[in-house]
Structures are given as C-alpha cells and as structure tokens.
Amino acid sequence: MAKTFKESFTVSGEQLLKKIKELIAEGNVRKITIHDKAGKEIMSFPLTIGVVGAVLAPVLAAVGAIAALIGECTISVEREQ
C-alpha cells in the first residue's frame, strides 16, 4: 500500500480555483479538503486514479462558487508518495 502524506496551503478566494486545478493536474493527490479561516471544513472531495474533467466539472463549479463567497481559506491535500 502506498504511503500518504498531508500538506496545507493558505490561499485567497480568488486563487482557490486555480490552486485546486493545479493540484488535480499534479496527479498524485488523493483527497482535497477546503477549510475556512476558522478551520471549519467547507468541502472535501476524493480524487481517484482515472478521474477525468467531465467528472470533476461539478466539483470545480462548486469550488468556484465557494471562492466567490470566502476571503481566505486553507486547502488540505492528502498525497500519495
């Protein structure tokens, strides 16, 4: 079984969608969680091997809507090594 590790990024709402797309493109991300400034989980979604753009479109639309509403947030990423 592959080892996983977590890392976090703090971004502004404007940068949120761009950063999520970058993380998805990297390919080794297993799960993405978005937290507000207070640390409350806003959204979490798993990424499985073979996920394609059409499947992610609704998720990215939701991320875009969230980005318009929040100022600063933290993205927690679970990666496979």
N, C-alpha and C positions, 0 to 999 in steps of 0.2 A: 504494500500500500504506500502511496506517495505521501510524503510529509507536507503539511501545510503550515503556513505562517501568515500572520496578520500585520497589516500596516495601515496607517491612517493619514489622511490629507485634509487640511482645512482649506476650504475654498469659498468664494463669494457665490451668491446665487447665479450671477452672470456666467461664472466659469464652470458651474456644476455639470451641465450637459456635455460640454466639451471634454471635461475630465473623465466623465463616465464613458464616453465614446473612445477615448484614448485607452482606458483600462481594458475595455472589451477587445479592442484591437490587439492588445498585447498577447491575448490568448491563454495565459496561464492563471487567469482569475477564476475562482470557483464561486465566490459569493461577494456581493456588494451590498453594504448597508449604509443608509444615509441617516445622520443624526442632526437634530437642530442644535443651536448654541447651548441649550440647557442639557444636552446629552440624551434627549428623548428620541427614540427611534421613529423616524418618519416613514421609511420604506426600506424593504430588504428584498433582494431577489437573487436566486441562484443562477449561475451560468454553467451550463453543461457543455461538454465537448460536442461540437457539431451544431451549436445554436447559430442560426442564420439571421440575417437582417429582418426578414419578414416576421419572424417570431419575436424579435426584440422591438419592433416598431411601437406596439402599445406601451411597453415599458419605457421607452425613450420619450414618448409623448407625455406620459405621467411625470417623468423626471423633468421635462421642460416646463410643465405646469407648476411643479413644486418650486423650481428655480425662480419662477416669476414671483412667488409669494414669500420666499425667505431671503434674508440678507446674507447670513453666513452659516455654513454648515460643515460637518465633518463627514468624510467618506471613509468607511472602514472596509478594507479589502482583505479577503482571505485568498491566498495564492497557493498554488502547488509548486513545490520545488522541483 
